[in-house]
Amino acid sequence: MNGRGAGRDPEGALVPRRLYAALEECTYLNQASLGLVPRPTIEAMTRFLVDVGQYGNVRLSDDAEARVLDGLRQGAATLFDTPPRSIAVLAGASEGLGQVAAALASGLRSDAPEVVLVTTDFPSVTYPWIAASDRNLATSPVLRWVVDDPGSDLTDGLVAAVNERTGVVCVSAVQYSTGTRIDVAAVARAAHTVGARVVVDVTQLAGAAPVSMREWGVDALVCSGYKWLSAHGGVALAALSPEMTELVPPVVGWMGAEDPFDFTATDLTLASGARRFELSTMSYASAVGLQHSIDLLSSTGIPALADHSRLLAHELVDLVSPSGWYPFRPVGDPAASHHLVSLRHPRASGRDVQATLARDHSVFTSSRGGGIRVSLHGYNTSADLHALATALTRVT
């Protein structure tokens, strides 16, 4: 499907709703959690599973397995605006964040031991650094925490936290519980001025709005495949700067060799580029699915998806405000994401409301950070927002 040529479907969605089975029976505003996987992606995964699962090496030779991820690397390179050699295909975002943290932690200079983190970031972003700090080694980092407060700009807070002792800044481009979006390029400029590295998790951004490693100038970028990128679990992506791809990964697997099927156990020649961070046989079916989902999103147009969410976000806030709900950040705030809106209420419990919405009204959101998190993707329409607003008037 070419989204630019097809335009919106009759219901007002940017991506045809018929591609998603769940939309036939519920209002789904939860792509930021378990993202819906479109039917063409499921079909591609199923074809792969049938071919390989039932026929094994009859239909997947060693040479074919060595190349099975090449198409995904190319698609990811286009999506992230970076060369294909900078892309690694991993089994999960936590794997990538952990690998990168371990590689950087061991090289922290004694005069730059601090790692800048956000207190409410997703745990996969912070846990590797907490663990490194708790080891109490000479190279253990000192953690410097920044708070995501609606009354201040998080980007400014991160930039202010950077100093001559900063070794790494590790942060999500969009905060999963609040929707706060940082100016990644501004943070990278500040960090690089003092010689610090920048690691960014784009799991809550890629597939919903543009990502550019080239423009941002970050050292490492990690992304899960099963949320906005609309794939199944078991696959993730990393993009590494040229300097990062020269590092020896802290964990090395057989697929990280230059020629994985050489099988020489007594000699290691690491792959050139980010592929050296890939470990072993993984969920190839999920990788094939991710490639198809990226193709679908790219053909629709990532800027068009971002614009679609922007229009819906403004409408959402107008619809729910009479019931007392308000966004963590005003939708006109440059630091507010439009595809991920965290709604708060002065009296209502986000957890209780989210559960009631799902149980009694078949409206699916998430409970995060004390509010309800609303995810807006290409298949969502004004009708979804009206369903949520109507349900909130009955619940609150």
C-alpha positions, 0 to 999 in steps of 0.5 A, a space after each residue: 500500500 502506498 499511503 501517500 497515493 491512497 490518502 485517508 480511508 473513508 473513516 478518516 484513518 491514515 492507515 486503513 483500519 481493516 489491516 488491524 483485527 482488534 479495531 473490529 471490536 474495540 477502541 485501541 489507543 494503546 500503541 505505546 504499550 503492545 502495538 497492533 501488528 497489521 495483517 500484512 506483517 502477520 502474513 509475512 511472518 506466517 509465510 516465513 514460519 511455514 517455510 522455515 519451521 516446516 522445511 528448515 534448511 531445505 528453504 533457508 541455507 546457511 548463506 541465506 541465513 547470513 543475509 536474512 537480516 540485510 533487508 531489515 538493516 536497509 529499512 532501518 537505516 532509511 528510517 533512522 537516517 543513517 548508513 546501513 553499516 551502523 545498524 544492528 538487529 537485536 532481540 530486544 531494546 534492553 539487550 541493546 541498551 545493556 550492551 551499549 551501557 556496558 561498553 561505555 561504562 568500562 571506558 569512562 574517564 576518571 575525570 568524567 564519571 557522571 551519567 545523566 539520566 531521567 528519574 521517570 524514564 523507562 527502566 531499560 534506559 536506567 537499570 544498566 547504569 544503576 547496576 554499573 554504579 552498584 558494582 562499586 568498581 573504580 570505573 563505576 559511574 556516578 548517577 546524576 538525575 534530572 526530573 521531568 516536571 511539567 513546569 519546566 523544559 526537560 531538554 533544558 534540565 538535561 543540558 543544565 546537568 551536563 558538566 565537565 564531569 559528564 561521561 554519558 547522557 542516556 535518555 528516551 527521546 520521548 518519555 513513556 509515561 508523560 509524552 515529554 519529548 526532548 530536543 535530542 540534537 540540543 542535548 547531543 551538542 551540549 554533551 559533545 562539547 564536554 566530550 560526553 557520549 549520548 545514548 537515546 532510546 527512540 522506542 516511543 518515537 520511531 514509527 510515529 515521528 521522524 528520527 534522524 541520527 545524522 541530524 541529531 549526532 548521537 553516539 547510539 540509538 536503540 529502538 524496540 520493534 513491537 510498539 510504534 514500529 508495529 512488529 511482534 516481540 523478539 526484535 529490536 534495532 540499534 544504530 551506532 556511530 562510527 566510533 561506537 562500531 569500533 568498540 569490542 562488544 562486552 558480550 560477543 556472539 557467533 553472529 557478531 563475527 565477520 563471517 558467522 558461518 566460518 565457525 573457526 572457534 580459535 580465532 575471532 574477527 569481528 564484523 565491521 560496523 554495528 553488526 558486531 553487536 549482534 549475538 546469535 540466532 534470533 526470531 527471524 520471523 519477527 525480523 521479517 515482520 518488522 521489515 514489512 511494518 517499516 515498509 508500510 509506515 514508510 510508504 504512508 510517510 512518517 511526517 504524515 503520521 506525525 501530522 495525523 497525530 498532531 491533529 488528533 491530539 488537539 481534538 483529544 484535549 478539547 474533547 476531554 477537558 469538560 470532564 476535568 482531564 488535562 494533558 501533562 504538557 499542553 499540546 502546544 508546548 514544543 516539548 509535548 508529543 502528539 502521538 503520546 498524550 498523558 491525561 491527568 485528573 485532579 481527583 480520578 485515579 489513572 489506574 482505576 479509570 484505565 481499568 474501567 475504560 477497558 472493562 466496561 467500554 472496550 476503550 484500551 489505554 494504559 495507566 502510567 505515571 498516575 494518569 492515563 496514557 493515550 497513544 495516537 497512531 495512523 489507524 486512529 480517528 476522531 471516532 476513537 477520541 469521541 468514544 474515549 471522551 464519552 466513556 470518561 464522562 461516565 467514569 469520572 
